[in-house]
């Protein structure tokens, strides 16, 4: 392709990101309607804790000031999914907490049971700070990278 291509006036990257986040919403909506996760499916959901619309307890924001990963597997309840966000209750160190997370705040969605993953562009161009993994559920699962979908539309310089 030519380097003389003009910048797109159509925000393709935003459209694709929105469509992929809708996949997360549809999956969570199906789980909400069925009353639980089928088989061995479980989800790791990473999101920006300071993103607009995120509503989580203050102690979690203090512990995870930039980004946090939650696990939906055995110990979650009150899953409610709307068109632009989801709410869920989890336990952290045996203390229950309700989280409200807009889909726009999600940076990764992984279902290790079937080796499926989506990664999203961060809302800001600021590099995330290192953070501890959430301790709300199951042990860590390592990924080999199969079936991972990564979308990165870098601006042409």
Number of C-alpha atoms within 10 A of each C-alpha: 4 5 7 6 8 8 10 9 6 8 9 11 16 12 11 15 17 15 12 18 23 16 14 19 20 14 12 20 18 13 16 16 11 10 12 18 17 9 7 10 15 19 19 21 20 21 24 25 22 15 18 11 15 21 16 16 12 10 9 15 17 10 13 20 17 17 23 20 22 20 23 22 16 12 12 18 16 14 21 16 23 13 11 14 18 20 18 16 17 22 15 14 10 9 8 11 14 17 18 18 23 23 23 22 23 26 20 20 23 21 18 18 12 12 15 16 20 20 20 22 19 17 12 9 7 7 8 12 9 10 13 10 14 20 15 20 18 15 8 12 10 8 13 9 10 10 12 15 13 12 14 12 12 8 8 8 5
